[in-house]
């Protein structure tokens, strides 16, 4: 059997209107006149981590609404799809125009660079209060708080520091266990 190598991220020139009008969108984002198509199917670890963190957020912060893979409009002609984002209300529509309380990226081999190097400064520019990064392969969870337009570390969980707490603005405290976040 011959396996075709598909690039993990593909970019195509397309206007925002053309992209938004597509009847069936692949997992994609829109950045500066290009559609960024993510060809990396989520792994079991990716799915477990997203679900584990979503459950931790919802159980610790009962007034928070957590959304998965919904388009978020950012400054300077960008629409990204964080793996998770949290609000204290239901946003008005899609793409979401309001600023989330926090966003989460679950890293994958094919998207690691984009998630960390490209999206982090975009999320900071948008004024999002916290940026959480889960790396299932490295078995880490990093939480950053936006301070003076840059990300400052709040918490790092790994196999040496397996539990901790994060205060999420005025919304409460999230108690985290690495094993629960990573799905066991």
N, C-alpha and C positions, 0 to 999 in steps of 0.2 A: 504494500500500500504506500503510495506517495503522499507525503504530508506537505501541504503548501504552507509556506511561511507568510503569515499575515502580519504586517507591521502593527504594533500595539496601538499606535496613534496615527491617524491619517488626517491630513488637512486638505480642505477643498475651498476654493474661493466661492463665496455665495453671499448675497445680501441677506440682511436680517429678515426682511419680508419673505424672501424665497425660502430661507431655512424654517421660519415659523409656519409657513404654509404647507410644508411637506406633510402629506397625509399620515405617514407613519415614519416617525423619526427613529433612527438608530440611537443608541446612547451617544449623545453628542452635546457639545457646548458651542457657543458662538463667540469668537474672539477676533476683534479688529477686521471684520469682513471675511473671516474664514470660519468654516464649520470644522470643528475638531471632533472627529469620530473616534471613540474609544472602542477598539476591537478586542479588549481583554474581558472575557467572561468572568464574572465574580467566582472566586474559589469558595470552597466550604469555609475556610478560615476567614475570608473576607466577609462572608455572610454572617458567620457566627459572631464575629467581632462587632459588626454594625448592629446586629440584633441585641447582643449583650449590652452594649453601651446605651442603645435606645431604651432597653428595659431599666437600666440603672438610672437614667435621666428621668424617666416617667415615674418610677417608684419614689425617687428622692424629691422630685419637684412636681407635685401633683397638679399645679396650675399651668404647667408648661406643655405646649404642643410640640411634638417632634415629628418632622417630615423627612422622608427618605427620597433622595434622588429627584428633587423638584428643581426646576430652573430658577436661578437667582440672578437678577440684573445687578451688575456691578458698574462702577464708574468706568469711563473711557471705552465704551462699546464692547462690553463683555457680558456674557451670560454663562455662568458656570452652574454645575450641578454638584453641590456638596453631597457627600454620602448621607449626612444628617445635618439638619439645621433646626434650631429651637426658637420658639416665639412664645410670648405670653398671651397670644391671641391667634386666631386663624387669619392668615394674610388674605388680602382682598382678591388676588387672582394670580394667574401665571402669565409670564414669568413673575415671580415675586419681586416687588419693587421696594418693599420695606426691609429695614436692616434687622437681621436676626440677632438674638442674644448671643448665640454661639454657632459655630459651624464645625463639622467633623469631617476629616478625610481619613479613609481606611486605605492604607497604601497597598499597592499591587506592584509586582515587578515591572510591568509595562508602563505604569503611570506615576511611579515614585517621584521622578524628577519634576514633572508638571505639578503634582500635588504639593510638593514642598517648595520648589524654587519659583514657580510662576504664580500659583494661587495664593500663597502666604502673603506676599506684598499686596495683591489685589484685595484680599479680605481686610487687610489693615487699612488700605486706602478707603474702603467702604465704611470703616468705623465699626466693624463687628467687634464686640467686646472680648470674646474668647475664641481661640482656635485650638482644636483638639486633634491630635494625630495619633492614629493607631497603626502600629506596624506588626501585623500578625506573625510575619516571618522572624523578626527580631524579638518578638514577644515584649513590646513596649507600648506604653501610652504616655504621650507628652501633652501637657495642657499649658497653653500660653495665654496671657492677658495683654490686651492692647494698652500700652502706656506710652504717652508722647509719640504716637504714630509708629511705634515699633513693638514687636512681640517680646514680652518678658516671660521667662519660665515660671510657672506656678507649681507644677507637680510633674514628676516622672515616676511611672511605675514600670518595673521590670522584674526579673526573677530574683533580684536581691531586695528590692523594696516593693512588696506585692500588694500593699493596700495604702489608701490615703483618702483625703477629703479635699474637695474643691468648693469654694464659695462661688456661687454663680450670681453676681451682682446682688440685687435685693430679692432674689427669688428663692434662696435657700442654699443648702449645702448638699453636695452629692458625695455619698460614701461609695468608694470604688474598691473592688477586689479584682486584681488582674485576671485571675482564673475565671471569674464571672464574665468580665468584659470579653476575654478571648474565647469564651464558650467552653471552658473546661480545659 
